[in-house]
Amino acid sequence: MRIRATVAAVTGALALAAFAAPAAQATGTDGTPYTLNVSFSGAKIASSVKIGAPTGAFKIAYSYTLKYGSDVDITQPDFWSQAYLYRGTLGSDTSRELGYDKSDTATCTANAATPGTATCTGTIDLYPSEGDLLNTDVGSWSVAVEAGALNGQDPDNPDYSKVGFKEQGGMATTRLLRNVAVTANAGPEPVTKGSTRTTTGKLTRVDWQDHKYHAFTSQTVTLQFKKAGTSTVTNVKTAKSDAYGNLKATTTAAYDGYWRFSYAGSAYASTALATMDYVDVR
């Protein structure tokens, strides 16, 4: 149950704008909600998340501390709190929000050792397959937290002056990264010691709008080797993906061992490691 959703359903855009009014205007007597006696702190979320093309929800876990006054009962069924992602100025017509409408509300558990505080945990749920994400959504996002209480009001016909609401932006940040995949195939197998061996592969990146993986071109990857019987992975050389995402690197066969490509990622794309491929040197 969310105030914005309730307002939009009952009275449309005009009421929605009223709910977004500054706290100084929310007197509790003019049909706008009063400022709920709560505050938020200590929001935690992953610094970055890589998102592929899931058929269902992609869930981003978060937590924060909720502090509430004696006039707020967080155990009531019509109290809620949650976090969501946004870009731009919070609450403005130009801001973009993610996970607001489809995320479940947080679970807030009162802290017995610190009365008047609760630890809230939940997930921001994104559905790429339903059009939640555009490719331009890659990069940095801010986290906002809100809480509301209907205080027994009918959600279909509430007296807004008796409804409490508060939200706060800038609680944390995270980066949404388009998932990258890489493969590696080393050969020939077996190979004669001292001869040339070649590792081929392909680098692809997800498209959040058609939900498929496509060639990730002109990207530098590192060829890595792990000698049989050891745990040390060594960087050997770099290679660059071509116009089709293809990768190729040649070396001289010296030891039995495992080969793979590694992509270091960027501010907009995830890291990726190919599965190790074993080559027997004779």
Sequence and secondary structure as in RCSB ss.txt:
>XXXX:A:sequence
MRIRATVAAVTGALALAAFAAPAAQATGTDGTPYTLNVSFSGAKIASSVKIGAPTGAFKIAYSYTLKYGSDVDIT
QPDFWSQAYLYRGTLGSDTSRELGYDKSDTATCTANAATPGTATCTGTIDLYPSEGDLLNTDVGSWSVAVEAGAL
NGQDPDNPDYSKVGFKEQGGMATTRLLRNVAVTANAGPEPVTKGSTRTTTGKLTRVDWQDHKYHAFTSQTVTLQF
KKAGTSTVTNVKTAKSDAYGNLKATTTAAYDGYWRFSYAGSAYASTALATMDYVDVR
>XXXX:A:secstr
  HHHHHHHHHHHHHHHHHTS GGG  SSSSS EE SEEEEEEEE SEEEE   SS EEEEEEEEEEE TT  TT
STTEEEEEEEEESSTTSTT EEESTTTS   EEEE TTSTTEEEEEEEEEE GGGT   GGG EEEEEEEEEEE 
TT  TTS  GGG EEEEEEEEEEEEEEE EEE  EEESSSB TTSEEEEEEEEEEEETTTTEEEE  S EEEEEE
EETT   EEEEEEEE  TTSEEEEEEE  SSEEEEEEE   SSB  EE   EEE B 
